[in-house]
Amino acid sequence: GQQLNQSPQSMFIQEGEDVSMNCTSSSIFNTWLWYKQDPGEGPVLLIALYKAGELTSNGRLTAQFGITRKDSFLNISASIPSDVGIYFCAGSDSWGKLQFGAGTQVVVTP
Amino acid sequence: DSGVTQTPKHLITATGQRVTLRCSPRSGDLSVYWYQQSLDQGLQFLIQYYNGEERAKGNILERFSAQQFPDLHSELNLSSLELGDSALYFCASSVERDNSPLHFGNGTRLTVT
C-alpha cells in the first residue's frame, strides 16, 4: 500500500529561526494538506494544495505541492514561541483516500 | 473554532464498559470522519461516513461501531473497553465525499481504568 513519510520526526529550534519539514509518498497525490495540532486540541488546517507546483503562503507559513506530486514541504519563517506543536501533512490519492503523516514535533526555545 | 463539536470533552470509564462519543459536523458538511490518537502517536483513521452512508473503513476494531444520522451528526460507539483504548478520539468533517480538507473538532479524551 501507499506510504506517507514525514520528516523530521522532531525539531528543536531557536526563536527567529526558519523551519522546514517535508512529506514524501510512494504514490501520486491529488491534494496535500498541512495541519498544526496544539496540545489537547484538534488539528487545525494551515494550508491546502491542489495542483502540482503550487506554492501557497499563509502568513509566515509557506507550503508547496511537489512537481512529481509525490511530495510536499512546509516552511515556517522567523519562528516564534506559539509555533510550538505537532505539524501533520496529509495527502489524498486519486481514490479520495486521505492519509496522514506521523507528524513533526516542533519545539521553540527562546 | 472549526465549527465541529464533539461531546463529551473527557470520559473516564472502566474496562469492559461501553461508551458513545458524539460529533456534530460543520454546517453544510456531509462527510464525517473518526480518528484515534494514542499518546505520542499519529492520527489513525477509523471510519468515514458521507451523507448517512459508510464511505470508508480504516483500522476500526470490531468492538467499535459508528453511524451518521439524518441530521448528519455522528456517533462512535466503543464497547468492551480495554486499557489500550485510552486515547483522544477526533471527529472531522468536510464538505464533499473526497478530496476536500477536513476540519477537526477538539476531541474526546477517553481514559479506561
Chai-1 contact restraints between the chains, C-beta under 6 A:
chainA,res_idxA,chainB,res_idxB,connection_type,confidence,min_distance_angstrom,max_distance_angstrom,comment,restraint_id
A,T31,B,N99,contact,1.0,0.0,6.0,A-B,restraint_1
A,L33,B,P101,contact,1.0,0.0,6.0,A-B,restraint_2
A,E41,B,N106,contact,1.0,0.0,6.0,A-B,restraint_3
A,G42,B,F90,contact,1.0,0.0,6.0,A-B,restraint_4
A,G42,B,F104,contact,1.0,0.0,6.0,A-B,restraint_5
A,G42,B,G105,contact,1.0,0.0,6.0,A-B,restraint_6
A,G42,B,N106,contact,1.0,0.0,6.0,A-B,restraint_7
A,G42,B,G107,contact,1.0,0.0,6.0,A-B,restraint_8
A,P43,B,F104,contact,1.0,0.0,6.0,A-B,restraint_9
A,L45,B,P101,contact,1.0,0.0,6.0,A-B,restraint_10
A,A48,B,P101,contact,1.0,0.0,6.0,A-B,restraint_11
A,S92,B,N99,contact,1.0,0.0,6.0,A-B,restraint_12
A,G96,B,D98,contact,1.0,0.0,6.0,A-B,restraint_13
A,G96,B,N99,contact,1.0,0.0,6.0,A-B,restraint_14
A,F100,B,G42,contact,1.0,0.0,6.0,A-B,restraint_15
A,F100,B,L43,contact,1.0,0.0,6.0,A-B,restraint_16
A,A102,B,G42,contact,1.0,0.0,6.0,A-B,restraint_17
A,G103,B,G42,contact,1.0,0.0,6.0,A-B,restraint_18
